[in-house]
Amino acid sequence: MQILWRDHTGESAYDRARWNNVFNLERPNCSPRAVIKATCTEDVVSAIKIAGQEKCQIAVRSGGHSMFVWSLHEDSILVDLGNWKEIAVDADVKIAQVTPSVTGLELNEYLHANGQLFFPTGHCPDVALGGFLLQGGQGWNCRNWGYACDWVVGVEVVTAEGDVVFCDQHKNADLYWAARGAGPLFPAVVVKFHLRLLPDPTAGLRSSCYIYPANMYRQAFEWVQSVVADADQDTEIVMVAFYCESRGEVCFKVHFVTMKADGLAAEHALKQLHQGRPPGTFTEWVAREDSLDSLFSDQRMVNPPSHYYYTDNSYISNSVDVTEALEESFMTLPPGKPFAFWYPMYPRSRRPAPDMALNVASDHYFSVYAISNDRDDATRCRTWVEQTMERIRESAVGSYLGECDLKLPHDWYWTKDSARRLAAIRQKWDPGCLFCTVHAEQGEGV
Ligand SMILES: Cc1cc2nc3c(=O)[nH]c(=O)nc-3n(C[C@H](O)[C@H](O)[C@H](O)COP(=O)(O)OP(=O)(O)OC[C@H]3O[C@@H](n4cnc5c(N)ncnc54)[C@H](O)[C@@H]3O)c2cc1C
């Protein structure tokens, strides 16, 4: 087990370790007391013992893609799981056991090659399962296939006492409940996820795309909302606003991705959607053959590494006129790389809620990404994000942990009952607050 102590390690090796895999250039300048590179469960147990001897907290990093870099805390012991990649699949029962640092790309490549299986990972190929699943996980076709954590059947964790325990709906059910939505407030270290898998739906993957100019906002948005209820169950739907340099205006991309084993069935689903689309696109394609690789590459392009990011999101109330509520936010998108998107959550939002920590539900998810390679510009974009979120606060019913910084009271991210239950579980499993959560200036009431 490699341990890099802040006070006994060369500056560049220490910096490499503390920033290892951290995606966002906008990061707190925190100096953990030590970085422990854990590559097995015993290493995590040892790290917890060391934190006890040192009387300091433990922070955990799986893939480093937390937008707010929750893995970095001053004077903590940072347990970096980034070098520990294991995947084991039982294809007969379609269950995988996976370590938290495995990324979405790595997992789906492995599953494809070993049994033609699939897991609804995040859209960005490099997001690791650890942070993604703990906060819920809006993966591929989330509106139908559910949050990725709906597919978690068990977790192996190391507790604050240094015990290794398994959690599922029968054993340590409270931790299992928390492992599906507590995010950075999870009071243990996950060392393995047990995941239920789907048959690989990517053989017949097809996509359609319709890009509209700004003056078509209402027609495009109302159309895409109107198709959600009856759209094919294997079709992911999103509308993304981006600034088109060549046109000098905000444009709207309606994107459908259908994942089915049978390409003809996918084409049929997309052609049905095509029939009702309003005219006026300046670019479009219909039922094009596509692949997970190419979708992942697109995501890498819109979320480039080595940039400053600031993101936020809201679930918008089912009772408001979403077109009206989001219009100004979409239309004021600044030039450059920032983008904003609306992502329907129906029908998952109307199904009986599974018994798990993540349970804020609405039909509409809205998220904004400020992205820049220039710090000053990033500050300008951040102001736009903050103003946007302030503007729509009245129409919102909560936020998803994945793309926000937990600065509001907890019942904004969990329901009141869940926030209370989570606090009790944290008190039971981590009464001494061994595990770091979010940054002190955030996380009111943590
Ligand atoms: C470019 C980009 C695209 C994204 N796309 C999506 C998307 O499509 N859908 C979506 O839902 N989210 C998305 N996200 C958000 C992302 O899922 C979260 O930021 C997630 O936390 C990243 O997981 P990680 O393990 O890489 O992060 P890390 O920074 O390693 O972990 C974040 C925090 O989670 C906790 N944690 C992580 N691992 C463990 C563990 N093993 N045990 C206990 N606690 C742990 C810790 O508190 C840690 O600080 C995206 C983020 C980025 C940067």
The ligand as a Gaussian input file, in Angstrom:
#p B3LYP/6-31G(d) Opt

LIG

0 1
 C      -17.871000      15.411000     -17.186000
 C      -18.867000      14.881000     -16.203000
 C      -20.002000      14.234000     -16.665000
 C      -20.932000      13.714000     -15.769000
 N      -22.033000      13.049000     -16.237000
 C      -22.908000      12.508000     -15.367000
 C      -24.037000      11.749000     -15.807000
 O      -24.233000      11.513000     -16.993000
 N      -24.897000      11.279000     -14.877000
 C      -24.687000      11.481000     -13.536000
 O      -25.476000      11.010000     -12.725000
 N      -23.634000      12.175000     -13.090000
 C      -22.748000      12.692000     -13.963000
 N      -21.671000      13.397000     -13.499000
 C      -21.522000      13.595000     -12.058000
 C      -20.711000      12.440000     -11.470000
 O      -21.456000      11.260000     -11.537000
 C      -20.396000      12.720000     -10.006000
 O      -19.599000      13.848000      -9.922000
 C      -19.744000      11.528000      -9.306000
 O      -19.609000      11.839000      -7.947000
 C      -18.409000      11.185000      -9.874000
 O      -17.963000       9.979000      -9.328000
 P      -16.410000       9.734000      -9.081000
 O      -16.262000       8.493000      -8.331000
 O      -15.692000       9.884000     -10.379000
 O      -16.083000      11.003000      -8.182000
 P      -15.145000      11.202000      -6.898000
 O      -14.767000      12.643000      -6.977000
 O      -14.080000      10.211000      -6.824000
 O      -16.128000      10.955000      -5.693000
 C      -17.074000      11.911000      -5.308000
 C      -17.455000      11.692000      -3.870000
 O      -18.266000      10.528000      -3.760000
 C      -17.951000       9.845000      -2.556000
 N      -17.349000       8.558000      -2.896000
 C      -16.788000       8.211000      -4.075000
 N      -16.392000       6.938000      -4.032000
 C      -16.693000       6.469000      -2.818000
 C      -16.535000       5.213000      -2.175000
 N      -15.961000       4.187000      -2.794000
 N      -16.967000       5.075000      -0.901000
 C      -17.548000       6.102000      -0.252000
 N      -17.719000       7.313000      -0.803000
 C      -17.301000       7.503000      -2.077000
 C      -16.974000      10.702000      -1.810000
 O      -17.698000      11.587000      -0.978000
 C      -16.300000      11.450000      -2.932000
 O      -15.699000      12.640000      -2.512000
 C      -20.722000      13.899000     -14.374000
 C      -19.573000      14.549000     -13.912000
 C      -18.647000      15.025000     -14.815000
 C      -17.410000      15.716000     -14.305000

